[in-house]
Amino acid sequence: MTNNRIVLIISSLILFTGIFFASDSPTSAHTPKSSLFIESESIDYSQINWTELARLIYGKCGEYHDLAIKAGWPKSQWPTLSKIMYRESRCNNFAINKSDPNGGSRGLLQINGYWCRKNKYNPNGWLQQKSILKNCEDLFDSYTNLRAGWEMWQYSQHRNRCGWKPWATPCK
């Protein structure tokens, strides 16, 4: 972790906790200065760029880190997952590639229509069979896209011993 990230994290923690140095009464010759205490003033968080903060902490597409973990992705896969999201959609959950020959690719991980369209192997669609979505348009929801990607990763890991194969990414 770089020094800039460490300073940013420490500064953010101080800002978030609302710790201030202050005295509990005006100082005078007869009153000693008080020590540190926590003051419960409201803090204006509107000036914080949360996306940039998440990207500084977690890297590319860092704003989706916690959501990816919630969707099932292990933290150990985050470095590769974030690179793939950036490469595929530039972190845009509404990204679409209509020229994909498999019915278009959608969302953060650019999941193509093969996984969500009806076919002879999956009459309702593979992701529908897994109860992850109802139709391909649901892939524009970030959480659904990340859950779908995790299911695809696990399937590919089991079948090909490389979870990243659907994204043409080599496994280590």
C-alpha positions as CSV (number, residue, x, y, z in Angstrom):
1,M,0.0,0.0,0.0
2,T,1.4,3.4,-0.9
3,N,2.0,6.2,1.5
4,N,-0.7,8.3,-0.2
5,R,-3.3,5.6,0.4
6,I,-2.3,5.2,4.1
7,V,-2.5,9.0,4.6
8,L,-5.9,9.0,2.8
9,I,-7.2,6.1,4.9
10,I,-6.1,7.7,8.2
11,S,-7.5,11.1,7.2
12,S,-10.8,9.5,6.3
13,L,-11.0,7.6,9.6
14,I,-10.4,10.8,11.5
15,L,-13.0,12.7,9.4
16,F,-15.5,9.9,9.9
17,T,-15.2,9.5,13.6
18,G,-15.6,13.3,14.2
19,I,-12.7,13.6,16.6
20,F,-11.7,17.2,17.3
21,F,-9.3,18.9,19.6
22,A,-11.2,21.4,21.7
23,S,-11.6,22.7,25.2
24,D,-14.7,22.4,27.3
25,S,-14.6,25.9,28.5
26,P,-12.9,29.1,27.5
27,T,-9.3,29.3,28.7
28,S,-8.3,31.8,31.3
29,A,-5.5,32.3,33.8
30,H,-7.6,30.3,36.3
31,T,-8.9,27.5,34.1
32,P,-6.5,24.9,32.7
33,K,-6.9,23.7,29.1
34,S,-8.9,20.4,28.8
35,S,-7.7,17.4,26.9
36,L,-9.1,15.6,23.8
37,F,-12.8,14.8,23.7
38,I,-15.3,13.7,21.2
39,E,-17.6,16.4,20.0
40,S,-20.8,15.3,18.4
41,E,-21.1,17.9,15.7
42,S,-22.7,16.9,12.4
43,I,-20.2,16.3,9.7
44,D,-20.8,17.3,6.1
45,Y,-20.1,14.2,4.0
46,S,-21.5,15.7,0.8
47,Q,-18.1,17.0,-0.3
48,I,-16.5,13.6,-0.2
49,N,-16.1,11.9,-3.6
50,W,-16.9,8.3,-2.5
51,T,-16.1,6.8,-5.9
52,E,-12.6,8.3,-5.9
53,L,-12.1,7.3,-2.3
54,A,-13.1,3.7,-3.0
55,R,-10.8,3.6,-6.1
56,L,-7.9,4.9,-4.1
57,I,-8.4,2.2,-1.5
58,Y,-9.4,-0.8,-3.8
59,G,-8.1,0.2,-7.2
60,K,-10.0,0.3,-10.5
61,C,-13.8,-0.1,-10.0
62,G,-13.2,0.1,-6.3
63,E,-16.7,1.5,-5.7
64,Y,-18.0,-2.1,-6.5
65,H,-15.6,-3.9,-4.0
66,D,-18.1,-4.3,-1.1
67,L,-20.9,-5.2,-3.5
68,A,-18.8,-7.9,-5.2
69,I,-18.0,-9.4,-1.8
70,K,-21.7,-9.3,-0.9
71,A,-22.5,-11.0,-4.2
72,G,-20.2,-13.9,-3.2
73,W,-16.9,-13.1,-4.7
74,P,-13.9,-13.9,-2.4
75,K,-11.6,-11.0,-1.6
76,S,-8.7,-13.0,-3.1
77,Q,-10.3,-12.6,-6.6
78,W,-10.8,-8.9,-6.3
79,P,-7.6,-7.8,-8.1
80,T,-8.5,-9.8,-11.2
81,L,-12.2,-9.0,-11.0
82,S,-11.6,-5.3,-10.8
83,K,-9.3,-5.4,-13.8
84,I,-11.9,-7.3,-15.8
85,M,-14.7,-4.9,-14.8
86,Y,-12.5,-2.0,-15.9
87,R,-11.5,-3.7,-19.2
88,E,-15.0,-4.8,-20.1
89,S,-17.2,-1.8,-19.0
90,R,-14.9,0.9,-17.6
91,C,-16.9,0.3,-14.4
92,N,-20.2,1.3,-16.1
93,N,-23.1,-1.0,-15.0
94,F,-25.1,0.2,-18.0
95,A,-22.5,-0.7,-20.6
96,I,-23.8,-2.7,-23.5
97,N,-22.1,-4.2,-26.5
98,K,-24.9,-4.9,-29.0
99,S,-22.5,-6.3,-31.6
100,D,-21.7,-9.3,-29.5
101,P,-22.8,-12.3,-31.6
102,N,-24.2,-14.1,-28.6
103,G,-27.1,-11.7,-28.0
104,G,-25.2,-8.6,-26.8
105,S,-23.1,-8.2,-23.6
106,R,-24.4,-6.3,-20.6
107,G,-23.3,-4.6,-17.4
108,L,-20.1,-4.5,-15.4
109,L,-18.8,-7.8,-16.5
110,Q,-20.2,-7.7,-20.0
111,I,-22.0,-11.0,-19.6
112,N,-23.3,-12.0,-23.0
113,G,-26.7,-13.3,-24.0
114,Y,-25.6,-16.9,-24.1
115,W,-25.9,-17.1,-20.3
116,C,-29.4,-15.6,-20.1
117,R,-31.2,-16.6,-23.3
118,K,-33.1,-19.8,-23.9
119,N,-31.2,-22.6,-25.7
120,K,-31.5,-26.3,-26.2
121,Y,-29.5,-27.0,-23.0
122,N,-31.3,-24.5,-20.8
123,P,-34.8,-24.0,-22.0
124,N,-35.2,-21.0,-19.7
125,G,-31.6,-19.7,-19.8
126,W,-28.7,-20.8,-17.6
127,L,-28.8,-17.8,-15.2
128,Q,-32.6,-18.1,-15.0
129,Q,-32.2,-21.8,-14.1
130,K,-29.9,-20.6,-11.3
131,S,-32.6,-18.2,-10.1
132,I,-30.2,-15.2,-10.5
133,L,-32.3,-13.2,-12.9
134,K,-35.6,-13.2,-14.9
135,N,-34.3,-11.8,-18.2
136,C,-31.1,-10.5,-19.8
137,E,-31.9,-6.9,-19.0
138,D,-31.5,-7.7,-15.2
139,L,-27.7,-7.8,-15.9
140,F,-27.7,-4.0,-15.9
141,D,-28.2,-4.2,-12.1
142,S,-24.7,-4.2,-10.5
143,Y,-25.5,-6.7,-7.8
144,T,-27.2,-9.1,-10.2
145,N,-24.4,-8.8,-12.7
146,L,-21.8,-9.6,-10.0
147,R,-23.8,-12.5,-8.7
148,A,-24.2,-13.8,-12.3
149,G,-20.5,-13.4,-12.9
150,W,-19.7,-15.3,-9.7
151,E,-21.9,-18.2,-10.7
152,M,-20.2,-18.3,-14.2
153,W,-16.8,-18.1,-12.5
154,Q,-17.6,-21.1,-10.3
155,Y,-19.0,-23.1,-13.2
156,S,-15.9,-22.4,-15.3
157,Q,-13.6,-23.2,-12.4
158,H,-15.3,-26.6,-11.9
159,R,-15.5,-27.4,-15.6
160,N,-12.3,-25.9,-17.0
161,R,-10.2,-25.4,-13.8
162,C,-10.1,-21.7,-14.8
163,G,-12.8,-19.5,-13.5
164,W,-11.8,-16.6,-15.7
165,K,-12.2,-18.4,-19.0
166,P,-15.6,-16.7,-19.8
167,W,-13.7,-13.4,-19.9
168,A,-10.7,-14.8,-21.9
169,T,-8.4,-14.2,-19.0
170,P,-5.7,-16.7,-18.1
171,C,-5.6,-18.3,-14.7
172,K,-2.4,-18.3,-12.7
